[in-house]
Amino acid sequence: MTKNLVIVESPSKSKTIEKYLGKDYKVVSSKGHIRDLSTTGKFGLGVDVEHDFKPNYIAISGKKKLISDLKKDVKDSARVFLATDPDREGEAISWHLKDTLGIKDNEYDRVLFHEITKDKVIEAFKNPRKIDTNLVRSQETRRILDRIIGFRLSRLMQSKTGGKSAGRVQSVALKLIVDREREIENFKKEEYWTITGIFDEFESELFNYDHKDIEIKTEDEANAILEKLNKDFIVSSIESKKKNKKAKPPFITSTLQQEASTKLNFTAKKTMSIAQKLYEGIDLENETVGLITYMRTDSIRLSDEFIKSGYAYIDKEFGKEYVGYVKTTKKKENVQDAHEAIRPTSINRTPSSVKQFLSNDEHKLYSMIYYRALASIMADAKVEATTVILDNNNYQFKTNGQILIYDGYLKVYKDYEKSEDRILPKLSENDILTSNSIEKEQHFTQPPARYTEAKLIKEMEDLGIGRPSTYAKTMDTIKERDYVTLEDKKFKPTEIGIETTDKLQEFFSDLINVEYTAQMEEDLDKIADGDKDSLVILKDFYNTFEPEVEQAFKNMEKKKAEETGEVCPECGNPLVIRKGKYGEFVACSNYPTCKYIKKEEKEIKEICKCPKCGGTIIEKKTRRGKIFYGCNNYPKCKVAVWDLPTGEVCPECNELLVEKSNTIKCSNCKYEKNKS
């Protein structure tokens, strides 16, 4: 027992940390959670609801060997350090590891670090603690709630509607999308007109009559005003003000996902996947290091150490006048503030200095994180804003101009935040300006826009629905369930999405709503802080929820299956479209009396000749619908590849050549050639 054992979540993270700690430590990975709730017991919940909601945990499928290996590692180690992620989920994983691997209280330490750099990791090992049972209880309560709601409502939806699932957070997010669609459908557009004076160097829009607001509803009203105007305008007032333009605070999870969506066109899932890699460690020239701090956070706080080094960097690179201050915002009630904002682990690792070690997308995201954090502690930009009021026969027109007089934080952030000058000519009060023309234009009020992924995440954050770790998963789920489609990158609910929402609101409007979901998040936070009892929360919820579910199973009208127009060849009843685990199929409407299922007539798509047996390589599908290419002589011939075969064989190993990313590659060895 000479080595200390460190257990982390990610295999890539384990390699990085082992380099930092040296030969006295063995670092292994749990590859995330090692166990979860079973699907046994009442309703398959894996929770004994009648005995204080006692959970029944089992090993996750495929992880029994991993658990066995970890037990052996624990037995052979002098001490165990549980170094899973620094959040509730990570705390729960540490607890599951301790419990499953039989680690005693005096045999382990819990280690937390929010950035994977040598100094911070070593410092964390000098300041360990024990597992925080309140955090574990909070995560466990969330998991039990999500399991009960998800299993019970999903089965209800599957049996009564065309829906595939429902959930505590996903169903509220879907409701926001459906509610917005109904706002759009019910919107009644209203006509209005604008009148604009056109000059050589600027335009000026009518906004007042006799210094009071004016609205122009019809073309007749616009024409009546035009008749009273002439080409000459008098400059009645000029007001110039110098204003400070503040940088935004550093990224939190939700703002990172929003900005990556709008500026980089990344989905929330892609953003988090890239951020995870930047956090866990990148191989640089002489070291492996995490480039950013932990990417699941709702706090804009920055460490004193980062601020100090950031100020020094700004002073050196740009000058003392660019050194700013720490941006603060009013703290929201549901912010956990468990750790810092998302920032670079070192201000000296500039995007240009690490570019060669990153993919294009990694570099884009790192650059945005780096410059946002740097800009947040830089001096304000300064603009001079000018407002000119023109008068024409007691009708007032307004035009605005703005000049950037000091760039401040825009020195580094101008690529992400445009600040275009709108320059006005030199004017004096009582000047008379002659317009080139005065034009009217018809407009109509617009309905509220559909949610983009970024806007939906912002709305969820503002309403207190979900947590940083849930946003990307929620976006994925509602898309995977076919509850929404994307039109111009905006969510539009499908018929099934609307039907699912309407049925849930008919029977569960007191639970599937913004207020209840946000309150539940607050209760989970209070459990984490030790201020609320998880059992009380679960009992209060279940005593309301389960009677409503039972009523819904009894009273919710079942959606009639869609008929195909054909009749069953075995009993003469209509054939209908049903939904199964692997998609739609056609079957008899008289099920279960008649169990006829129509066999799908598949179009066989021939690709090329099989190099092994002389058969034919054809397009096939896995049980989950993923396309691959295999021999039609299966199982005698087991040739199968994921990428499209070219029909050629590899000159080095005689296996199929496939087309991948505009390159011809061997499906077996490293041979490749350019596509000609």
VMD Tcl script that draws the C-alpha trace (Angstrom):
set ca {
  {0.00 0.00 0.00}
  {2.40 2.62 -1.15}
  {0.20 4.70 -3.41}
  {-2.68 7.01 -2.66}
  {-5.74 6.50 -4.88}
  {-7.47 9.49 -6.49}
  {-10.85 8.96 -8.18}
  {-12.07 11.57 -10.66}
  {-14.97 11.47 -13.13}
  {-13.26 11.89 -16.48}
  {-10.51 9.70 -17.98}
  {-8.88 12.72 -19.66}
  {-8.87 14.58 -16.36}
  {-7.22 11.61 -14.61}
  {-4.21 11.74 -16.94}
  {-3.73 15.47 -16.34}
  {-3.97 15.23 -12.55}
  {-1.69 12.18 -12.27}
  {1.08 14.22 -13.95}
  {0.68 16.93 -11.30}
  {0.65 14.65 -8.25}
  {3.59 12.40 -9.06}
  {4.54 8.79 -8.39}
  {2.90 8.49 -4.95}
  {-0.57 8.82 -6.46}
  {-2.60 6.64 -8.79}
  {-5.43 8.55 -10.50}
  {-8.36 6.61 -11.96}
  {-11.73 7.55 -13.42}
  {-15.27 6.54 -12.48}
  {-16.45 7.72 -15.93}
  {-19.28 9.67 -14.34}
  {-21.92 8.01 -12.15}
  {-21.34 4.35 -11.31}
  {-24.88 3.63 -10.12}
  {-28.41 4.95 -10.43}
  {-31.94 4.19 -9.32}
  {-33.18 0.75 -10.32}
  {-36.40 0.27 -12.29}
  {-37.93 -2.16 -9.81}
  {-40.67 -1.71 -7.23}
  {-43.90 0.26 -7.46}
  {-44.31 1.76 -10.94}
  {-40.68 0.77 -11.64}
  {-39.48 3.89 -9.82}
  {-36.62 2.28 -7.92}
  {-37.93 4.23 -4.91}
  {-39.92 2.80 -2.00}
  {-42.50 5.58 -1.77}
  {-44.25 3.85 1.15}
  {-41.13 3.71 3.32}
  {-39.73 7.24 3.38}
  {-38.83 7.21 -0.32}
  {-35.91 4.87 0.25}
  {-33.95 4.66 -3.03}
  {-32.78 1.36 -4.48}
  {-29.50 1.93 -6.28}
  {-27.95 -0.50 -8.75}
  {-24.79 -0.45 -10.86}
  {-25.24 1.33 -14.18}
  {-25.27 -1.09 -17.10}
  {-21.76 -1.90 -18.27}
  {-20.03 -0.62 -15.13}
  {-19.78 -3.79 -13.03}
  {-16.21 -4.50 -14.18}
  {-15.24 -0.87 -13.54}
  {-16.66 -1.11 -10.00}
  {-14.78 -4.36 -9.45}
  {-11.52 -2.73 -10.63}
  {-12.13 0.31 -8.40}
  {-12.72 -1.95 -5.37}
  {-9.38 -3.64 -6.05}
  {-7.68 -0.22 -6.36}
  {-9.22 0.90 -3.05}
  {-8.06 -2.28 -1.30}
  {-4.51 -1.77 -2.57}
  {-4.31 1.91 -1.61}
  {-3.04 3.70 1.48}
  {-5.73 6.41 1.24}
  {-8.55 7.37 -1.13}
  {-9.15 10.90 -2.42}
  {-12.55 11.50 -4.02}
  {-11.96 14.32 -6.52}
  {-15.17 14.42 -8.54}
  {-16.61 17.67 -9.94}
  {-17.17 20.58 -7.53}
  {-20.99 20.67 -7.64}
  {-23.96 18.73 -6.27}
  {-23.73 16.07 -8.95}
  {-20.03 15.62 -8.25}
  {-20.70 15.44 -4.50}
  {-23.30 12.72 -5.12}
  {-20.88 10.75 -7.31}
  {-18.31 10.86 -4.50}
  {-20.90 9.58 -2.04}
  {-21.92 6.75 -4.39}
  {-18.26 5.80 -4.82}
  {-17.69 5.77 -1.05}
  {-20.82 3.69 -0.42}
  {-20.40 1.25 -3.31}
  {-16.68 0.67 -2.83}
  {-17.05 0.21 0.93}
  {-14.73 3.08 1.86}
  {-14.78 3.84 5.59}
  {-15.05 7.36 7.00}
  {-11.45 7.40 8.21}
  {-10.08 6.09 4.89}
  {-10.97 8.92 2.51}
  {-10.87 12.65 1.84}
  {-13.03 14.74 -0.47}
  {-10.97 17.07 -2.65}
  {-12.35 19.98 -4.69}
  {-10.71 22.14 -7.33}
  {-12.40 24.54 -9.70}
  {-9.56 24.69 -12.19}
  {-7.17 21.98 -13.30}
  {-3.78 23.58 -12.96}
  {-0.85 22.17 -11.01}
  {-0.88 24.82 -8.28}
  {-4.64 24.60 -7.67}
  {-4.75 20.80 -7.68}
  {-1.85 20.51 -5.21}
  {-3.40 23.22 -3.03}
  {-6.73 21.33 -3.03}
  {-5.03 18.17 -1.76}
  {-3.64 20.18 1.16}
  {-7.16 21.28 2.13}
  {-9.47 18.25 1.88}
  {-12.82 17.82 3.64}
  {-15.46 15.12 4.09}
  {-18.48 14.56 1.83}
  {-21.18 17.21 2.33}
  {-24.28 15.12 3.10}
  {-26.60 18.10 2.58}
  {-25.40 18.47 -1.01}
  {-25.82 14.72 -1.53}
  {-29.33 14.80 -0.08}
  {-30.25 17.69 -2.36}
  {-29.04 15.84 -5.46}
  {-30.76 12.64 -4.36}
  {-34.03 14.50 -3.79}
  {-33.79 16.03 -7.27}
  {-33.12 12.59 -8.77}
  {-36.09 11.01 -6.95}
  {-38.43 13.86 -7.95}
  {-37.31 13.65 -11.57}
  {-37.70 9.86 -11.59}
  {-41.22 9.95 -10.12}
  {-42.42 12.77 -12.38}
  {-40.62 11.44 -15.45}
  {-41.74 7.80 -15.15}
  {-45.34 8.47 -14.14}
  {-46.04 11.28 -16.60}
  {-44.12 9.68 -19.47}
  {-46.14 6.48 -19.20}
  {-49.32 8.52 -18.99}
  {-48.39 10.45 -22.14}
  {-47.38 7.28 -24.01}
  {-50.66 5.55 -23.17}
  {-52.97 8.50 -23.81}
  {-51.27 10.77 -26.38}
  {-48.65 10.75 -29.10}
  {-46.10 12.09 -26.62}
  {-42.98 10.16 -25.66}
  {-42.06 11.69 -22.31}
  {-42.67 14.40 -19.76}
  {-40.50 15.83 -17.02}
  {-40.24 18.35 -14.23}
  {-38.12 20.86 -16.19}
  {-38.57 19.78 -19.84}
  {-42.37 20.05 -19.69}
  {-42.23 23.60 -18.31}
  {-39.68 24.59 -20.99}
  {-41.99 23.10 -23.63}
  {-44.94 25.00 -22.14}
  {-43.01 28.26 -22.59}
  {-42.57 27.42 -26.28}
  {-46.23 26.45 -26.74}
  {-47.46 29.55 -24.87}
  {-45.30 31.74 -27.08}
  {-46.69 30.07 -30.22}
  {-50.22 30.80 -29.06}
  {-49.29 34.43 -28.42}
  {-48.06 34.58 -32.01}
  {-51.22 32.90 -33.36}
  {-53.52 35.23 -31.41}
  {-51.55 38.36 -32.19}
  {-53.52 41.01 -34.04}
  {-51.20 43.25 -35.99}
  {-51.82 46.98 -35.98}
  {-50.94 49.42 -38.69}
  {-48.79 52.47 -38.00}
  {-46.79 54.96 -40.07}
  {-43.53 56.82 -39.65}
  {-42.42 60.10 -41.22}
  {-38.72 60.73 -41.78}
  {-36.76 63.75 -42.94}
  {-33.91 62.75 -45.28}
  {-30.76 64.92 -45.24}
  {-27.37 64.52 -46.91}
  {-25.62 63.12 -43.82}
  {-28.37 61.79 -41.59}
  {-32.07 61.06 -41.19}
  {-34.48 62.41 -38.57}
  {-37.74 60.79 -37.49}
  {-40.95 62.51 -36.37}
  {-41.74 61.73 -32.72}
  {-43.65 64.71 -31.27}
  {-46.26 67.29 -32.15}
  {-46.21 70.41 -29.98}
  {-43.73 68.53 -27.73}
  {-46.21 65.72 -27.05}
  {-46.06 62.10 -28.26}
  {-47.70 61.45 -31.61}
  {-48.99 58.22 -33.14}
  {-49.83 57.90 -36.84}
  {-52.30 55.06 -37.38}
  {-53.32 55.48 -41.03}
  {-52.00 56.72 -44.35}
  {-54.59 59.49 -44.33}
  {-53.15 60.78 -41.04}
  {-49.62 60.58 -42.50}
  {-50.69 62.50 -45.63}
  {-52.39 65.17 -43.51}
  {-49.14 65.75 -41.61}
  {-47.04 65.81 -44.78}
  {-49.22 68.59 -46.13}
  {-48.30 70.75 -43.11}
  {-44.55 70.22 -43.46}
  {-42.07 72.05 -45.65}
  {-38.51 71.21 -46.65}
  {-36.90 73.55 -44.12}
  {-36.20 72.38 -40.54}
  {-34.97 74.49 -37.62}
  {-32.43 73.03 -35.17}
  {-34.34 73.61 -31.93}
  {-31.96 71.85 -29.51}
  {-28.69 69.98 -29.37}
  {-27.81 67.91 -26.31}
  {-24.49 66.12 -25.94}
  {-23.61 63.86 -23.04}
  {-20.55 61.82 -22.27}
  {-21.53 58.37 -21.08}
  {-19.64 55.41 -19.69}
  {-20.22 52.08 -21.41}
  {-19.63 49.21 -19.00}
  {-18.32 45.78 -19.83}
  {-20.51 42.80 -19.07}
  {-19.53 40.51 -16.19}
  {-17.64 37.27 -16.93}
  {-19.56 34.29 -18.22}
  {-21.75 31.98 -16.19}
  {-23.14 28.79 -17.74}
  {-26.30 30.33 -19.16}
  {-24.66 33.45 -20.60}
  {-21.88 31.35 -22.14}
  {-24.47 29.17 -23.87}
  {-26.40 32.24 -25.04}
  {-23.37 34.07 -26.45}
  {-21.97 30.93 -28.07}
  {-25.33 30.45 -29.74}
  {-25.62 34.01 -31.08}
  {-21.95 34.74 -31.81}
  {-20.56 31.30 -32.73}
  {-23.72 29.46 -33.83}
  {-23.05 26.65 -31.30}
  {-25.83 24.60 -29.70}
  {-25.89 24.47 -25.90}
  {-24.78 20.82 -26.09}
  {-21.80 21.66 -28.31}
  {-20.81 24.60 -26.12}
  {-20.78 22.49 -22.97}
  {-18.92 19.65 -24.65}
  {-16.13 21.99 -25.81}
  {-16.05 23.81 -22.46}
  {-15.72 20.46 -20.65}
  {-12.62 19.64 -22.70}
  {-11.10 23.09 -22.08}
  {-11.70 22.59 -18.36}
  {-10.37 19.03 -18.12}
  {-7.03 19.67 -19.80}
  {-5.34 20.48 -23.07}
  {-1.89 19.19 -24.06}
  {0.29 22.25 -24.57}
  {3.93 22.25 -25.56}
  {5.44 21.42 -22.16}
  {2.43 20.71 -19.98}
  {-1.14 19.46 -19.81}
  {-3.40 22.04 -18.22}
  {-7.04 23.03 -17.89}
  {-7.51 26.31 -19.76}
  {-10.74 27.44 -18.05}
  {-12.34 27.16 -14.63}
  {-15.33 24.89 -13.99}
  {-18.01 25.58 -16.59}
  {-21.13 24.84 -14.53}
  {-21.70 27.92 -12.42}
  {-24.23 30.66 -11.83}
  {-21.83 33.07 -10.10}
  {-20.00 36.02 -11.69}
  {-17.46 36.13 -8.87}
  {-13.75 36.23 -9.76}
  {-10.92 35.19 -7.45}
  {-8.69 37.90 -5.96}
  {-5.73 36.08 -7.50}
  {-7.17 36.32 -11.02}
  {-8.14 39.97 -10.57}
  {-4.64 40.87 -9.36}
  {-2.92 39.08 -12.24}
  {-5.47 40.51 -14.68}
  {-4.78 44.08 -13.56}
  {-1.04 43.53 -13.95}
  {-1.54 42.12 -17.45}
  {-3.77 45.04 -18.51}
  {-1.28 47.59 -17.14}
  {1.60 45.94 -18.98}
  {-0.16 45.34 -22.32}
  {-2.40 48.40 -22.65}
  {-1.43 50.94 -20.00}
  {-2.64 51.95 -16.55}
  {-5.62 53.89 -17.90}
  {-7.14 50.60 -19.13}
  {-7.14 49.01 -15.67}
  {-10.75 48.90 -14.54}
  {-12.78 47.45 -11.70}
  {-14.74 44.31 -10.87}
  {-18.25 44.35 -12.33}
  {-21.10 43.42 -10.01}
  {-24.78 42.81 -10.55}
  {-27.65 42.44 -8.13}
  {-27.51 38.87 -6.86}
  {-30.48 36.78 -7.88}
  {-32.26 34.77 -5.21}
  {-31.62 31.41 -6.88}
  {-27.87 31.89 -7.46}
  {-25.87 29.24 -5.59}
  {-22.51 31.08 -5.84}
  {-20.70 27.81 -5.14}
  {-17.69 28.79 -7.20}
  {-16.28 31.33 -9.61}
  {-17.41 32.58 -12.99}
  {-16.05 30.89 -16.10}
  {-12.64 32.40 -16.78}
  {-9.20 31.46 -18.09}
  {-7.03 29.71 -15.51}
  {-4.17 32.02 -16.45}
  {-4.45 35.48 -17.98}
  {-1.05 34.86 -19.60}
  {-2.38 31.96 -21.71}
  {-3.70 34.21 -24.44}
  {-5.83 32.76 -27.23}
  {-3.03 33.34 -29.75}
  {-0.47 31.54 -27.58}
  {-2.56 28.33 -27.36}
  {-4.18 28.42 -30.80}
  {-1.88 25.77 -32.28}
  {-2.98 23.26 -29.61}
  {-6.73 23.76 -30.10}
  {-9.26 22.86 -32.75}
  {-10.93 25.74 -34.54}
  {-14.10 25.51 -32.41}
  {-12.10 25.13 -29.18}
  {-10.13 28.23 -30.03}
  {-13.29 30.21 -30.82}
  {-14.89 29.34 -27.48}
  {-11.71 29.84 -25.46}
  {-11.15 33.23 -27.08}
  {-14.65 34.36 -26.17}
  {-14.27 33.18 -22.55}
  {-10.81 34.75 -22.25}
  {-11.72 38.16 -23.63}
  {-15.02 38.36 -21.73}
  {-13.23 37.75 -18.41}
  {-10.43 40.18 -19.32}
  {-12.86 42.87 -20.49}
  {-14.88 42.56 -17.28}
  {-12.00 44.03 -15.23}
  {-11.02 46.72 -17.73}
  {-11.96 50.40 -17.73}
  {-15.30 51.54 -19.11}
  {-15.47 52.68 -22.70}
  {-16.58 56.30 -23.13}
  {-18.99 57.60 -25.73}
  {-20.31 61.02 -26.53}
  {-24.02 60.74 -27.32}
  {-25.70 63.61 -29.13}
  {-29.43 64.16 -29.58}
  {-30.61 66.75 -32.11}
  {-34.22 67.95 -32.19}
  {-35.46 69.56 -35.39}
  {-38.68 71.53 -35.65}
  {-40.89 71.80 -38.72}
  {-44.17 73.73 -38.25}
  {-44.36 72.60 -34.57}
  {-43.68 68.95 -35.51}
  {-40.53 67.71 -33.72}
  {-38.08 65.29 -35.34}
  {-35.26 63.51 -33.53}
  {-31.91 62.13 -34.61}
  {-29.19 60.53 -32.48}
  {-25.47 60.33 -32.95}
  {-22.76 58.59 -30.96}
  {-18.98 58.81 -31.07}
  {-16.61 56.48 -29.26}
  {-14.15 58.79 -27.53}
  {-12.31 56.13 -25.48}
  {-12.33 52.41 -26.25}
  {-11.63 51.05 -22.73}
  {-12.66 47.38 -22.53}
  {-13.60 47.44 -26.24}
  {-9.86 47.34 -26.86}
  {-10.15 43.56 -26.45}
  {-13.90 42.92 -26.80}
  {-14.80 44.85 -29.97}
  {-15.15 41.65 -32.04}
  {-17.99 40.47 -29.77}
  {-19.71 43.78 -29.08}
  {-20.04 46.20 -31.95}
  {-19.87 49.90 -31.17}
  {-20.31 51.76 -34.42}
  {-20.00 55.51 -34.52}
  {-23.02 57.43 -35.80}
  {-21.44 60.76 -36.69}
  {-23.57 63.89 -37.05}
  {-22.42 67.04 -38.85}
  {-21.51 70.12 -36.83}
  {-24.76 71.90 -36.03}
  {-25.82 74.91 -33.98}
  {-29.17 75.83 -32.48}
  {-31.45 77.83 -34.84}
  {-29.62 76.54 -37.92}
  {-31.99 76.00 -40.81}
  {-31.52 72.69 -42.60}
  {-33.10 71.86 -45.93}
  {-34.14 68.26 -46.38}
  {-33.75 66.30 -49.59}
  {-37.16 64.76 -49.01}
  {-39.70 63.88 -46.35}
  {-40.93 60.30 -46.60}
  {-43.74 58.31 -45.06}
  {-43.53 54.56 -44.48}
  {-46.13 51.98 -43.48}
  {-45.38 49.47 -40.69}
  {-47.23 46.82 -38.73}
  {-46.66 45.79 -35.15}
  {-44.93 42.41 -34.89}
  {-45.84 39.44 -32.70}
  {-43.34 38.27 -30.09}
  {-40.55 36.23 -31.66}
  {-40.25 32.49 -31.18}
  {-37.55 31.36 -28.78}
  {-34.09 30.66 -30.06}
  {-32.08 28.25 -27.92}
  {-30.24 31.23 -26.41}
  {-33.45 33.12 -25.61}
  {-35.11 30.05 -24.06}
  {-32.09 29.45 -21.82}
  {-32.18 33.10 -20.72}
  {-35.90 32.85 -20.00}
  {-35.42 29.68 -17.96}
  {-32.61 31.31 -16.01}
  {-34.64 34.47 -15.34}
  {-37.62 32.40 -14.17}
  {-35.50 30.14 -11.95}
  {-36.28 26.95 -13.88}
  {-33.56 24.30 -13.89}
  {-29.91 24.79 -13.10}
  {-26.73 25.39 -15.15}
  {-26.18 21.66 -15.64}
  {-29.73 21.10 -16.98}
  {-30.11 23.69 -19.76}
  {-28.29 21.80 -22.54}
  {-30.00 18.50 -21.66}
  {-33.42 20.14 -21.67}
  {-32.81 21.64 -25.14}
  {-31.76 18.23 -26.43}
  {-34.68 16.37 -24.91}
  {-37.46 18.50 -26.37}
  {-35.80 18.19 -29.81}
  {-35.23 14.43 -29.54}
  {-38.85 13.83 -28.48}
  {-40.08 15.64 -31.62}
  {-41.91 18.17 -29.45}
  {-40.34 21.03 -31.42}
  {-38.86 21.75 -34.80}
  {-36.31 24.44 -35.64}
  {-37.33 27.11 -38.16}
  {-34.70 29.80 -38.75}
  {-33.00 28.53 -35.56}
  {-36.19 29.18 -33.56}
  {-38.30 26.64 -31.68}
  {-41.72 25.88 -33.15}
  {-43.86 23.35 -31.26}
  {-45.07 20.32 -33.19}
  {-48.61 18.98 -33.02}
  {-47.41 16.35 -30.54}
  {-45.65 19.02 -28.46}
  {-48.83 21.10 -28.26}
  {-51.00 18.06 -27.49}
  {-48.63 16.92 -24.73}
  {-48.56 20.39 -23.17}
  {-52.35 20.76 -23.32}
  {-52.97 17.39 -21.67}
  {-50.46 18.12 -18.91}
  {-52.07 21.50 -18.28}
  {-55.54 19.94 -18.21}
  {-54.59 17.61 -15.35}
  {-51.40 19.01 -13.76}
  {-51.54 22.80 -14.11}
  {-50.76 23.20 -10.39}
  {-47.47 21.30 -10.75}
  {-46.27 21.76 -14.33}
  {-45.87 25.51 -14.25}
  {-43.13 28.11 -13.82}
  {-43.94 29.06 -10.23}
  {-44.03 25.51 -8.83}
  {-40.87 24.46 -10.69}
  {-38.96 27.55 -9.53}
  {-40.15 26.98 -5.95}
  {-38.91 23.39 -6.14}
  {-35.47 24.65 -7.20}
  {-35.44 26.94 -4.15}
  {-36.43 24.03 -1.90}
  {-33.59 21.93 -3.33}
  {-31.19 24.79 -2.60}
  {-32.48 24.92 0.99}
  {-31.90 21.18 1.37}
  {-28.32 21.76 0.17}
  {-27.92 24.50 2.79}
  {-29.39 22.28 5.53}
  {-32.46 24.52 5.92}
  {-35.13 22.06 4.70}
  {-35.86 18.38 5.21}
  {-35.83 16.33 2.01}
  {-38.41 13.85 3.31}
  {-40.92 16.65 3.98}
  {-40.42 17.99 0.45}
  {-40.90 14.54 -1.11}
  {-44.00 13.71 0.94}
  {-45.67 17.06 0.23}
  {-45.01 16.64 -3.46}
  {-46.09 12.99 -3.74}
  {-49.29 13.45 -1.74}
  {-50.40 16.04 -4.29}
  {-48.93 14.46 -7.41}
  {-49.93 10.79 -7.23}
  {-53.72 11.33 -6.79}
  {-53.62 13.64 -9.82}
  {-51.78 10.98 -11.87}
  {-54.35 8.33 -10.93}
  {-57.19 10.64 -11.94}
  {-55.46 11.39 -15.23}
  {-55.07 7.68 -16.04}
  {-58.81 7.26 -15.42}
  {-60.16 10.41 -17.04}
  {-57.73 11.53 -19.75}
  {-59.19 10.77 -23.15}
  {-56.99 8.45 -25.17}
  {-55.94 9.68 -28.57}
  {-57.43 7.55 -31.31}
  {-54.83 5.78 -33.43}
  {-54.57 7.05 -37.01}
  {-56.04 4.63 -39.56}
  {-54.03 3.82 -42.68}
  {-57.04 3.07 -44.92}
  {-56.08 -0.62 -45.09}
  {-57.76 -3.58 -43.40}
  {-56.18 -6.36 -41.38}
  {-55.67 -9.48 -43.57}
  {-56.33 -11.71 -40.54}
  {-59.49 -10.24 -38.95}
  {-60.76 -7.48 -41.26}
  {-60.45 -4.62 -38.74}
  {-58.78 -1.34 -39.77}
  {-54.99 -1.13 -39.68}
  {-53.62 1.77 -37.63}
  {-50.29 3.50 -37.05}
  {-48.83 2.73 -33.64}
  {-45.69 3.93 -31.90}
  {-43.13 1.51 -30.54}
  {-39.73 1.67 -28.90}
  {-38.02 1.97 -32.28}
  {-40.50 4.18 -34.09}
  {-43.84 3.87 -35.86}
  {-45.30 0.62 -37.22}
  {-48.60 -0.51 -38.73}
  {-50.73 -2.99 -36.77}
  {-54.29 -4.18 -36.29}
  {-56.64 -1.86 -34.38}
  {-58.19 -4.97 -32.71}
  {-55.10 -5.52 -30.52}
  {-54.72 -7.48 -28.23}
  {-57.38 -9.82 -29.69}
  {-55.56 -9.67 -33.04}
  {-51.78 -9.25 -32.91}
  {-51.16 -8.74 -36.62}
  {-48.24 -6.40 -37.46}
  {-47.59 -5.40 -41.04}
  {-44.06 -6.16 -42.13}
  {-42.18 -3.15 -43.39}
  {-41.30 -3.38 -47.07}
  {-37.72 -2.19 -47.13}
  {-36.09 -0.72 -50.18}
  {-32.70 -2.36 -50.46}
  {-30.03 0.17 -51.37}
  {-27.06 -1.59 -52.99}
  {-23.72 0.18 -52.54}
  {-20.91 -1.99 -53.91}
  {-19.47 -5.48 -54.08}
  {-18.29 -7.12 -50.83}
  {-14.48 -7.64 -50.92}
  {-14.66 -10.67 -48.59}
  {-17.30 -12.96 -50.06}
  {-18.38 -11.41 -53.36}
  {-21.81 -10.54 -51.98}
  {-23.31 -7.04 -51.98}
  {-22.72 -4.24 -49.49}
  {-26.13 -2.69 -48.76}
  {-27.42 0.18 -46.62}
  {-28.75 -1.06 -43.29}
  {-30.12 0.43 -40.07}
  {-29.49 -0.38 -36.43}
  {-32.46 -0.99 -34.14}
  {-32.30 2.67 -33.20}
  {-32.38 3.83 -36.81}
  {-28.70 4.70 -37.34}
  {-27.47 3.95 -40.90}
  {-24.49 1.65 -41.53}
  {-23.28 -0.47 -44.45}
  {-22.99 -4.26 -44.32}
  {-22.86 -7.41 -46.43}
  {-26.16 -8.98 -47.51}
  {-24.69 -12.41 -46.67}
  {-24.75 -11.67 -42.93}
  {-24.30 -13.60 -40.61}
  {-21.99 -15.72 -42.79}
  {-20.12 -12.57 -43.80}
  {-19.77 -9.89 -41.12}
  {-18.30 -7.01 -43.14}
  {-19.83 -3.76 -41.76}
  {-18.73 -0.11 -41.74}
  {-20.27 3.18 -40.56}
  {-19.04 5.39 -43.41}
  {-20.09 5.16 -47.06}
  {-17.97 2.56 -48.96}
  {-16.40 3.69 -52.23}
  {-16.39 0.20 -53.78}
  {-12.58 0.09 -53.69}
  {-10.39 -2.02 -51.42}
  {-7.36 -0.89 -49.45}
  {-4.05 -1.64 -51.24}
  {-2.42 -2.36 -47.87}
  {-4.94 -4.61 -46.04}
  {-7.62 -5.41 -48.66}
  {-10.47 -4.02 -46.53}
  {-13.14 -1.59 -47.74}
  {-12.22 2.01 -48.43}
  {-14.77 4.55 -47.16}
  {-15.49 8.21 -47.76}
  {-15.05 10.45 -44.71}
  {-14.80 14.25 -44.59}
  {-13.82 14.54 -48.28}
  {-11.05 11.97 -47.74}
  {-10.86 8.33 -48.79}
  {-9.80 6.22 -45.79}
  {-9.43 2.54 -45.01}
  {-12.10 1.13 -42.69}
  {-9.46 -1.00 -41.01}
  {-5.94 0.49 -41.17}
  {-4.45 3.99 -41.34}
  {-4.26 4.16 -45.13}
  {-5.85 7.25 -46.68}
  {-5.75 9.26 -49.87}
  {-7.19 12.52 -51.15}
  {-10.56 12.37 -52.83}
  {-10.01 13.01 -56.54}
}
mol new
graphics top color blue
foreach p $ca { graphics top sphere $p radius 0.5 }
foreach p [lrange $ca 0 end-1] q [lrange $ca 1 end] { graphics top cylinder $p $q radius 0.2 }
display resetview
